[in-house]
């Protein structure tokens, strides 16, 4: 089977003309937005949706009204009654007229949809592939999966207790894809937080003590204390009523545990920001109970774990410990992880799927040399097992001039990057910083709002304002398309790709200290830097463009446009190009296509190459 280079996404002018583009595999990506003189294009897209809805190929998954009275519909694609994973269109309407459409539809699908493996046998095979048990009692799901290699494969899938959803070929049982559920970042009483400053703790009084269980806000916020025990923290990520025993407690409501104090207080502030700025209620938008785990272990990181995991199967955010025993719960880090939950929940509610890891690739050279090692087509790569002798050896993925996989030395390496994952991380950084600016005065130092991440916990990470000021090995963080990190992958089995420790940044090769990373945090600054420029303005060095910016006093306009693009417009399968169009559309929806906010966003996105 010929392999194509994945999804093609339309470009757009400032007016965002409604249009579509067909790839060689029959995939059509829609990025359509309103303009009076191009209403015919939107009519054609509407006709496509109506025709395929009549045949059952497109099925309306949801319809909801937003805060400005627009109706948002999502239509998922299926073939012979089997859903096509991630395919479908998100349509926005105003008084019955279509305003925008974003999404992907596959044409001419010719695939047998009767599985060779029955569901029970598939579940047993999934356990074998995952080396773990099913995470729920449900039978596996049958779906047509568009793989990163451009194929459509009938698959069985199920979430497993290794905190991944695994996909296998529904006929052969071979592994096809893995989807991680972990998104990592790294009465009112008072107590001292991580900076020593007093913070309010919204506690619930029980018999003889107080609990870090906020029942004053519409959404109950529950902070669990894992006691700096990573094993205990991971037990709390599994659905189990035992979580009740781990709620933070204090005898007199004068809290002394800084992890509980700061984590619980900052969870409350994040709730307040989402509601006051965006009208969003909690993590799921419906004021569902929000769980947080603090003191999750002696590791400098934080993560969001999506459903079906968490104390009640609804997801959970968790936070480790920074150097010098400082709890890793500063306000921007808490906001970052909660936004992962918002992204997940909003997409699932609207489309039935989370915001997906969108793996795309370009063809690189036949070989390159880095640190004295030569990486070339035809080579094998060894994925070492840190816990035993089960190393995996797989060939590097290369293609010939006809788009066929090859092990010939004359083939070209496929260089992948996870665009969807980088967008997801960028959004969490954007909201994390936005929560800080909502409650802290701008400036340097503790409890000051800035565009750095985690500084109140004494750590320095990527910066949205000046990505190039922070380095990843010899490279500065990217601030424009063309500077992204791309990775060589190996082909495990027939279809499963795995990221190696080699890649290229532009024309320069690099090597990482471990395999398995797809660059989502490194590449996130392309989009988050555009957000910074849209707010603050200034010169974008790589492009030489000057962005006006709306200024700090009007930052809410930019925050709201970015937020709307994700929760109301984006399809599950989105590239940087798709998100650039969706953010522009959101700005036009909220502020008008000729507004300062729209112009600043358009200038900033154009500068970074979106």
Buried (B, 14 or more C-beta within 10 A) or exposed (E): EEBBBBBBBBEBEEBBBBBBBEBEBBBBBBBBBBBEEBEEBBEEBBEBBEEBEEEEBBBEBBEEEBEEEBBBBBBBBBBEEBBBBBBBBBBBBBEEEBBBBBBBBBEEBEBEBEBEBEBEBBBEBBBEBBEBEBBBEEBBBBBBBBBBBBBBBBBBBBBBBBBBBBBBBBBBBBBBBBBBBBBBBBEEBBBBBBBEEEBBBBBBEEEEBBBBBBBEBEBBBBBBBBBBBBEBBBBBBBBEEEBEEBBBBBEEBEBEBBBBBBBBBBBBBBBBBBBEBBEBBBBBBEBBBBBBBBBBBEBBBBBBBBBBBBBBBBBBBBBBBBEEEBBBBBBBBBBBBBBBBBBBBBBBBBBBBBBBBBBBBBBBBBBBEBEEEEBBBBBEBEBEEEEEEEEBEBBBBBBBEEBEBBBEEEBBBBBBBBBBBBBBBBBBBBBBBBBBBBBBEEEEEBBBBBBBBBBBBBBEBBBBBBBBEBEBEEBBBBBBBEBBBBBBBBBBBBBBBBBBBBBBBEEEBBBBEEBEBBBBBBBBBBBBBBBBBBBBBBEBEBBEBEBBBBBEEBBBBBBBBBBBBBBBBBBBBBBBBBBBBBBBBBBBBBBEBEBBBBBBBBBBBBBBBB
